[in-house]
């Protein structure tokens, strides 16, 4: 398994969350990357943060999102960032974070997060109309797919997460 650098940026290119992971493999949903407990990350050039629990990330080949599936007992089971389509450049995957997030909590609650940030950034960062439309359509689709546990949000991550330990 090889290392992968995961780089989220904001519209305009500013560095956002960035960290390393281990390439686990691919399936019909996309490319899976493992994040063992203790993985260190940074938000931009901010302080290093270590994550207590393991997770796996899924990078679809042609969709406007990336997903993280967290190990138990993390209170958030599934965390999906609305993004531009992930792009692979050698051992790096990068995308633009478009603020909106869809979360499925362990207790079953479904949350659409950061709508205020999305509205603010439309003005502050000058999101073009097609970016706004794409993000909104993706968020609506994700609410249905994650909420109804449609693939890959139906437990497809379990075997990949087991590889991380």
C-alpha positions as CSV (number, residue, x, y, z in Angstrom):
1,X,0.0,0.0,0.0
2,X,1.3,3.4,-0.9
3,X,1.0,6.8,0.7
4,X,-1.4,9.3,-0.7
5,X,-1.5,13.0,0.0
6,X,-5.1,14.3,0.4
7,X,-5.4,18.0,-0.3
8,X,-8.6,20.0,0.1
9,X,-8.6,23.6,-1.2
10,X,-11.1,26.4,-1.1
11,X,-12.3,28.1,-4.2
12,X,-9.5,30.4,-5.3
13,X,-6.8,27.9,-4.3
14,X,-6.3,28.5,-0.5
15,X,-5.1,25.4,1.3
16,X,-7.7,23.7,3.5
17,X,-7.6,20.3,5.2
18,X,-4.5,18.3,4.2
19,X,-3.1,15.0,5.4
20,X,-1.6,11.7,4.3
21,X,-3.4,8.4,4.0
22,X,-2.8,4.9,2.7
23,X,-4.1,3.8,-0.7
24,X,-6.2,0.8,0.0
25,X,-7.7,0.0,-3.4
26,X,-10.6,0.7,-5.8
27,X,-14.1,-0.6,-6.4
28,X,-17.2,0.4,-8.3
29,X,-17.6,3.5,-6.1
30,X,-14.1,4.9,-6.5
31,X,-10.7,5.0,-4.7
32,X,-10.5,4.1,-1.0
33,X,-7.8,5.6,1.3
34,X,-7.2,4.5,4.9
35,X,-6.5,6.8,7.8
36,X,-5.3,4.9,10.8
37,X,-5.9,6.2,14.3
38,X,-3.2,8.9,15.0
39,X,-3.3,10.3,11.5
40,X,-2.1,13.9,11.6
41,X,-3.8,16.6,9.6
42,X,-3.7,20.4,9.2
43,X,-6.3,22.9,8.3
44,X,-4.4,25.1,5.9
45,X,-1.1,26.0,7.6
46,X,-2.7,25.7,11.1
47,X,-1.6,23.5,13.9
48,X,-1.3,19.8,13.5
49,X,-4.3,17.8,14.7
50,X,-4.1,14.0,15.4
51,X,-7.3,12.0,14.8
52,X,-8.1,9.6,17.6
53,X,-10.0,7.0,15.6
54,X,-9.4,5.3,12.2
55,X,-11.4,6.2,9.1
56,X,-11.6,5.5,5.4
57,X,-12.1,8.1,2.7
58,X,-13.8,7.4,-0.6
59,X,-12.9,9.5,-3.7
60,X,-15.4,8.9,-6.5
61,X,-14.2,9.1,-10.0
62,X,-16.8,11.5,-11.4
63,X,-19.0,12.9,-8.6
64,X,-19.0,16.2,-6.7
65,X,-18.2,14.8,-3.2
66,X,-15.7,13.0,-1.0
67,X,-16.8,10.8,1.9
68,X,-15.3,9.8,5.2
69,X,-16.5,6.7,7.1
70,X,-15.4,6.8,10.8
71,X,-14.7,3.9,13.1
72,X,-16.8,3.2,16.1
73,X,-17.3,4.9,18.6
74,X,-17.0,8.2,16.6
75,X,-20.4,9.9,16.9
76,X,-20.5,10.7,13.2
77,X,-20.7,7.5,11.1
78,X,-20.5,9.1,7.6
79,X,-19.2,12.6,6.8
80,X,-19.6,13.7,3.2
81,X,-18.0,16.9,1.9
82,X,-19.5,18.5,-1.2
83,X,-16.5,19.2,-3.4
84,X,-15.5,19.4,-7.0
85,X,-14.7,16.1,-8.6
86,X,-11.5,14.7,-7.0
87,X,-8.5,14.9,-9.3
88,X,-5.5,12.6,-9.0
89,X,-2.0,13.9,-9.7
90,X,0.5,11.1,-9.1
91,X,0.2,10.3,-5.3
92,X,-2.0,13.3,-4.5
93,X,-5.7,13.7,-4.7
94,X,-7.1,17.2,-4.6
95,X,-10.5,18.9,-4.8
96,X,-12.2,22.2,-3.9
97,X,-14.2,22.0,-0.7
98,X,-17.6,23.7,-1.4
99,X,-18.6,24.1,2.2
100,X,-21.7,22.0,2.3
101,X,-21.5,18.7,4.3
102,X,-23.9,15.8,4.8
103,X,-23.5,13.9,8.0
104,X,-25.1,10.7,9.2
105,X,-24.7,10.4,13.0
106,X,-24.6,7.0,14.7
107,X,-28.0,7.7,16.2
108,X,-29.4,8.0,12.6
109,X,-29.8,11.7,12.5
110,X,-29.1,13.2,9.1
111,X,-27.6,16.7,9.0
112,X,-26.9,19.2,6.2
113,X,-24.1,21.4,7.6
114,X,-22.5,24.7,6.8
115,X,-25.3,26.2,4.7
116,X,-24.4,29.6,6.2
117,X,-20.7,29.2,5.2
118,X,-21.8,28.2,1.6
119,X,-24.0,31.3,1.3
120,X,-21.2,33.6,2.7
121,X,-18.6,32.1,0.3
122,X,-20.8,32.5,-2.7
123,X,-20.4,36.3,-2.2
124,X,-16.9,36.5,-0.5
125,X,-15.2,34.1,-2.9
126,X,-17.3,34.7,-5.9
127,X,-18.6,31.2,-6.7
128,X,-19.7,31.1,-10.3
129,X,-23.4,30.1,-10.8
130,X,-22.5,26.6,-12.2
131,X,-20.5,25.9,-9.0
132,X,-23.4,26.9,-6.8
133,X,-25.9,24.8,-8.8
134,X,-23.6,21.8,-8.8
135,X,-23.0,22.0,-5.1
136,X,-26.7,22.4,-4.3
137,X,-27.7,19.5,-6.6
138,X,-25.0,17.3,-5.0
139,X,-26.2,18.1,-1.5
140,X,-29.8,17.2,-2.3
141,X,-28.7,13.9,-3.9
142,X,-26.4,13.1,-0.9
143,X,-29.2,13.8,1.6
144,X,-31.3,11.1,-0.2
145,X,-28.5,8.6,-0.8
146,X,-26.9,8.9,2.7
147,X,-30.3,9.0,4.4
148,X,-31.6,6.0,2.5
149,X,-28.3,4.1,2.9
150,X,-27.8,3.7,-0.9
151,X,-24.4,2.5,-2.1
152,X,-21.8,3.4,-1.2
153,X,-23.4,4.6,2.0
154,X,-24.9,1.2,2.7
155,X,-22.0,-0.3,4.6
156,X,-19.7,-0.7,1.6
157,X,-16.9,0.9,3.6
158,X,-16.8,-1.8,6.3
159,X,-14.4,-4.1,4.5
160,X,-12.1,-1.2,3.7
161,X,-12.2,0.1,7.3
162,X,-11.3,-3.3,8.6
163,X,-8.1,-3.1,6.5
164,X,-7.1,0.0,8.4
165,X,-7.4,-1.5,11.9
